[in-house]
Amino acid sequence: MVDVSSLIMTYGYIGVFLASFIGSASIIFPIPYLILFYYIGASRILDPIIVSLSGGLGATFGEFILYVVGLGGRKIISENTIKNVEFFKRALDRYGPIIIFIFAATPLPDDIIYPTLGIMKYDVSKTFLACFFGKTLLTAFVVFSGYYSYEYIRFMLGGNDILSSVVITVLAIVFTIVVIKTDWSKIFRMGVER
């Protein structure tokens, strides 16, 4: 397995927080930080629940940079646009937290909604909590996938650590490619239209 144990032991949960913060805050060059969390889960060095919470919190703060950008962008938007945004904000009051949670908990492109929420001055606490719960759930899914799959793969391969590491690496890369290349907005629309 890739030796992330020294990295994890050096920075621990703060490293998890920083990795998810940087991965979520990078807009132009997305960083697939969830691969690292898969390895952290597989290494079993840190508690997966605390990793999930720390990763979810870091990702939430990373996304809030986009929210703040939206707040600042409000100053350069015309009055007509702000009136339209205010109408949309009232429509979001009912389902906003659910929408934010769904975007945060899935690989949907949630980077597009946070600047809009900032422009609308959407409730910060609702945005933060929905994003935190969604990002924590997504992180937990990845961490626990690594936590449980590594031992299973190792068992299936007769305890061969090197071969198990290769299989885990390939699975992590395939998982990342699927997440990045899938048109999640199309899948989301198909689910809503049913």
C-alpha positions in Angstrom: 0.0 0.0 0.0 1.1 3.6 -0.6 2.9 4.6 2.6 0.6 7.4 3.8 1.0 6.2 7.3 4.0 8.6 8.0 2.0 11.5 6.5 -1.0 10.6 8.6 1.0 10.1 11.8 2.8 13.4 11.3 -0.3 15.6 10.7 -3.1 13.4 11.9 -6.6 14.9 12.0 -5.3 18.4 11.3 -3.8 17.0 8.0 -7.2 15.5 7.2 -8.8 18.9 7.8 -6.2 20.7 5.7 -6.3 18.2 2.8 -10.1 18.5 2.5 -10.0 22.3 2.9 -7.4 22.7 0.1 -9.2 20.1 -2.0 -12.6 21.9 -1.7 -11.2 25.4 -2.0 -9.4 24.8 -5.3 -11.8 25.9 -8.0 -9.7 26.0 -11.2 -7.7 22.8 -10.5 -9.8 20.4 -8.6 -7.8 18.2 -6.3 -9.2 14.6 -5.9 -8.5 14.6 -2.1 -11.0 11.8 -1.5 -8.4 9.3 -2.8 -6.3 10.2 0.2 -9.3 9.6 2.5 -9.8 6.2 0.9 -6.2 5.3 1.8 -6.6 6.7 5.3 -9.5 4.4 5.8 -7.6 1.5 4.4 -4.6 2.2 6.6 -6.7 2.1 9.8 -4.3 4.4 11.6 -6.9 7.0 12.5 -10.4 6.7 13.8 -12.7 6.7 10.7 -15.4 8.7 12.5 -13.1 11.5 13.5 -11.5 11.5 10.0 -15.0 11.8 8.5 -15.9 14.7 10.8 -12.5 16.5 10.3 -12.7 16.0 6.6 -16.3 17.2 6.4 -15.4 20.3 8.4 -12.4 21.1 6.2 -14.4 20.7 3.0 -17.1 22.9 4.4 -14.7 25.7 5.2 -13.2 25.2 1.7 -16.6 25.6 0.1 -17.3 28.7 2.2 -14.6 30.6 0.3 -16.9 30.4 -2.7 -19.8 31.7 -0.6 -17.7 34.7 0.5 -16.7 35.3 -3.2 -20.5 35.4 -3.9 -21.0 37.9 -1.1 -18.3 40.1 -2.6 -19.7 39.7 -6.1 -23.0 41.1 -5.0 -21.5 44.6 -5.0 -20.9 44.5 -8.7 -24.3 43.1 -9.7 -27.1 45.3 -11.0 -30.2 46.1 -9.0 -32.4 44.1 -11.4 -30.3 41.0 -10.9 -30.4 41.4 -7.1 -34.2 41.6 -7.2 -34.3 38.4 -9.2 -31.9 36.8 -6.8 -34.1 37.9 -3.9 -37.1 36.2 -5.5 -35.0 33.0 -5.9 -33.9 33.2 -2.3 -37.5 33.2 -1.1 -38.1 30.0 -3.2 -35.0 28.4 -1.6 -36.2 29.1 1.9 -38.3 25.9 1.8 -35.9 23.4 0.2 -32.5 25.2 0.3 -30.9 23.1 3.0 -32.0 19.9 1.3 -30.6 21.0 -2.0 -27.3 22.1 -0.4 -27.1 18.8 1.4 -27.6 16.8 -1.8 -25.0 18.7 -3.7 -22.5 18.4 -0.8 -23.1 14.7 -0.2 -22.8 13.7 -3.8 -20.3 14.3 -6.5 -22.6 16.9 -8.1 -20.7 20.1 -9.0 -21.5 21.9 -5.8 -18.9 24.6 -6.6 -21.6 26.3 -8.7 -24.1 26.8 -5.9 -22.0 28.4 -3.2 -21.2 31.7 -5.0 -25.0 32.0 -5.8 -25.9 31.4 -2.2 -23.4 34.2 -1.3 -24.9 36.6 -3.8 -28.3 35.8 -2.3 -27.0 36.3 1.2 -28.6 33.0 1.9 -28.7 32.1 5.6 -25.1 31.3 6.7 -26.1 28.8 9.4 -28.4 26.8 7.1 -25.7 26.8 4.4 -23.0 25.8 6.8 -24.9 23.0 8.5 -26.3 21.5 5.3 -22.8 21.6 3.7 -21.2 20.2 6.8 -23.6 17.2 7.0 -23.3 16.5 3.3 -19.5 16.7 3.1 -19.2 14.6 6.3 -21.5 12.0 4.8 -19.5 11.9 1.5 -16.2 11.7 3.4 -17.5 9.0 5.7 -18.6 7.0 2.7 -15.1 7.2 1.2 -13.2 6.5 4.4 -15.4 3.6 5.4 -15.1 2.2 1.9 -11.4 2.1 2.3 -11.6 0.8 5.9 -13.7 -2.2 5.0 -12.6 -3.0 1.4 -8.8 -3.2 2.1 -9.2 -6.1 4.6 -11.7 -7.9 2.2 -9.3 -7.5 -0.8 -6.4 -8.6 1.3 -8.3 -11.7 2.5 -9.3 -12.5 -1.1 -5.7 -12.2 -2.3 -4.4 -14.5 0.5 -2.9 -11.8 2.7 -0.6 -10.5 0.0 0.0 -6.9 1.1 1.8 -5.8 -2.1 -0.9 -7.2 -4.4 -3.6 -5.8 -2.1 -2.0 -2.4 -2.3 -1.9 -2.5 -6.1 -5.6 -3.5 -6.3 -6.6 -0.8 -3.8 -4.7 1.8 -5.8 -6.3 0.7 -9.1 -9.8 0.8 -7.4 -9.2 4.3 -6.0 -8.1 5.6 -9.4 -11.1 4.0 -11.1 -13.4 5.4 -8.5 -12.0 8.9 -8.9 -12.2 8.7 -12.7 -15.9 7.6 -12.5 -16.7 10.4 -10.1 -14.9 13.0 -12.2 -16.2 11.9 -15.6 -19.8 11.2 -14.7 -22.3 13.9 -15.6 -23.9 14.0 -12.1 -26.2 16.9 -13.0 -27.8 14.7 -15.7 -28.3 11.9 -13.3 -29.7 14.3 -10.7 -32.1 15.7 -13.3 -33.3 12.2 -14.3 -34.0 11.4 -10.6 -36.0 14.6 -10.1 -38.0 14.2 -13.3 -39.3 10.7 -12.2 
